[in-house]
Amino acid sequence: MTSTDATTTQPSFGVADRIGETFSVLRQRFLTFVILSAVPGILVQLASYATGLGTTNPLEADPAATAAMTQSVGTAIFVLGVLPILVYAVMTGMMVMAAYDTKAGRPVRFGAYLTATVRRLPALVIVTIIAALGITIGSMLFLVPGLWLAGVWAVCVPAIMIEGLGIGALARSSRLTKEYRWPIVGFVVLTYIIISVITFLVAMAAAFLPVPAILVAIILGLINGVTTALVSIAVSVAYARLRDIKEGVGYADLAEIFD
């Protein structure tokens, strides 16, 4: 077979199909993903609100709380930096497993998700920080390098949860996404655009309505949580598609790992 033939017969990633699949998984078990994502998201937002730094309008912040937070740099770093990383790492890990159980037609198993995620939490946190820093720095260099790295490392979290990898999940993601990075970037970007439109509409409605600041914080936490759910499902779908294309592994095979 010539290189031309290999190129023409290469299976398609299918961006439109993956977007449809992502929203289908969310729709099938919407309440499950709300519990896994929105509740922790709201808690993080309320923690930020309690410091006086989480309101949508800085003028609404409690001056005493803001002053106290300014004096306590350690608390600020924990509440605004460490806590979200830990919470969202746990959320993402659990939702990756929930997505595969949903696609495989298996029941929800919160206990199994939490146990597996806590066991892999150090790897999740370290890999998430490395990927976030790399993508951020790359994005500062005319955006394209950041997008490329986002495609390269798109499926590192599923690689940790499914294959039990540590920092090697970055290299594993690189191998899986090879030849499909730009379609994956397009898939993730389109997902974010859809989410951003929804978030913008809700934020605009909250801005024009006489809503208490704490309620706005809860709404934003809900939106952030559902956003995390969609992104987690999206990367799970991408990982499953790549494993299917390159290794012939299906959803049922992935879900069996959690037994």
N, C-alpha and C positions, 0 to 999 in steps of 0.2 A: 504493500500500500504506500503510495506517495504521500509526502507531507501535505499536499493539496487535498488529497482524499481524506486524510485524518482531520484536517481543519473543517471540511464541509460536513463530516459526519459527527462532529463534536456535539453532544447533547446541549440543548439550550438551558440556561438557568431559569428563564421564564419570569421576568420581573412582574408582569401583570398577574400571572397565576399565583406568585408568592404573596402579593399584596392581598389578593382575594382570600388566600389560605390563612393569612395572618388575622384578618378580620373575622373569618369563619371560626377560627379557634377561640377568639375572644367572645364571639357571640354564643358559642355552644356552652361555655361555662363562665358567663360574665360575672356572676356572683362570686365564684371562686377566685377569679383574678382581682376583683374589687377587694376581697378580704386580704389577699396576698400582697396587694400593692397600695390600695388607697388608704387602708388603716395605718400602716407604717408611714406612708407619705404624709398623712394628716398629723401624726405624732411629731414628725420632724419639723413640719411647718409650725405647729403650735410651740415647739421648743424654741424655734427661732423667734416667734411672736413674743414669747414670754421674756426674751432678752431685750425687747424693744427694737430689734433689728429686722423683724419679720413682717412688719406692716407694709402695705403697698404705698402708703404715703408717710414719709419720714416725719412729717409734722404731727402725725397721730401717735407716734411712739411716746411711751412714758419717759419723761426726761430723767427721772430717778433711775429707772431701769437701764436707760442708755448710758448714764454716767457710770453706774456700777459695772456695766459690761465693758466700758472703755478701760476701767481700772483693772479688770480681770481678763488679761489677754489669754490666759490658759483656758478659761471657760469659753471665751469667744471662739478659739481655735477648735475646741471640742464640739461645741454646739453647731458651728457653721461649717466645720471641715470634717472632723473625725466621725461624728455621729452620722451624718448623711452617707458617708462612704460605707460604714459598717451596715447601716440599715438597708441601703440600696443593694449592697453586695448580697445580703441574705435574701432580699426580695427577688433579685434577678436569678439567683441560684434556684430558689424554690419554683419560680415561674417557668424556668426552662424545663424542669421535670414535669410540672403540671401541663405544659403544652404538649409534651410527648404522650402523656397518659390520655389527654383529650383526643389526640389524633389516633391513638391506638384503641380507643373505646374502653379504656380502663377507668375504674372509679378513682375519685380524689383521695389522696393519702397524705394529709398534712403532716402527720408524724414522720413518715418516711422522708418527705421533702426536707423538713427541718433538720432531721438527724444527719442526712447526707450533706446538707449545705453547711451546717456548723462544722462538720468534719473537714470540709474543703475551704472554710472561711479564710484562713491565712493566704492560701493560693489565690483565692478570688480577690482579696484586697490588694495583694502585691501586684498581680497581673493587671487589675483595673487601674491602679495608679500609674504603672509603667505605660500602659496603652494610652491613658488620658494625657499624660505628659508628652509622649511622642506625637500624638495627633495634634495637641495644642501647639507645640513648637513647629510642627510641619505646617499647620494652618497659617502660622505667622509668616511663612515663606511663600507668599503668593497663593495660598490656599490649596493648590493642587497637591503638594506633598502630603498635606494633612489628610485630604480626601483619599489619596492612595493608601496611606497607612491605615485609615479607617477600613478600607476594603481588605487590606492584608490581615488585620487583626479582628475582623468582624465576628468570627465565631470562636474566639478564645474562651469565652465563658462556657458555652456548651462543651468544648473540649475538656474543660476542667470537670464539669459535672458528670459528663458521660464517661470519659476515659480516665478520670482520676489524676490528671496531669497537674504539675505545678507550673513553674515558670516556662516549662517546655510547651505549654499550651499556645504560647505566642508563635513558636516555630511550627507547631501542628496546624494552627490556623493559617499560617503562611502557605503551607503545602496544600491544604484543602482549597484555599481560595485562588490558587494559581490558575490563570487563564479565565477566571470569572470575577476578577476584582471590580472592574468598572460596572458590570451589571449589578453586583452587590451594592456598590456605592449608590447607583441609581435607585435601587430598591429601598435602601435605608433613607436616602434623601426624600424620596416621594412619601414614605411613611411619615417622616418628620414634617413635611409640608402639610399633609392632611391633619396631623396632630396640631400643628401651629395655627392653622385656620380655626380649628375648634377652640383652642385655647384663647386665641385673640377675640373671638366672638363672646366667649364667656367673660373674659376680662373686661371687655367693653361694656357688657351688660352690668357687671358689678360696679364699674366706675360711675355709671349714670343712675344707679339705684341707691337709695339711702340704706346701705347695708352696714352693719357694725363691722369694725375692723377684724374682730375675732372670727366672724362668719366668713369674711373674705379669706382669712388665713386657712380656714377649713376647706373652703371651695378650691383654693389654690393647691392645697395638699391633696385633695381628691383628684384634681387634674394632673398634678405631677405623678401621682400614683398610677393612674390609668395610662399616662404617657409611658412610664417605665414598663408597665405591663405589655403595651403594644410593641415597644422596642425589644423587650425580652422574647416575646413570641416571634417577632420578626427574625431575630438572630437564630432562634431555635429552628424556624422554618428553613432559613438559609443553610444552616448546618446539616439538617436532615436531607435537603436537596443535594448538597455537595457529597454527602456520604453515599447517597443513592446513586449519583452519577459516577463517582470514582471507585466505590467499593461495593455497591450493590446491597447496602444496608438500609432496611426500611424502618418505619416508625415503631412497629411492634418489636423489632430487634432492639431498638434504643430503649424503649420502655421497660423491657425485660431486665435491664441492668439494675433497676431500682429495687428488685426483689431481695 
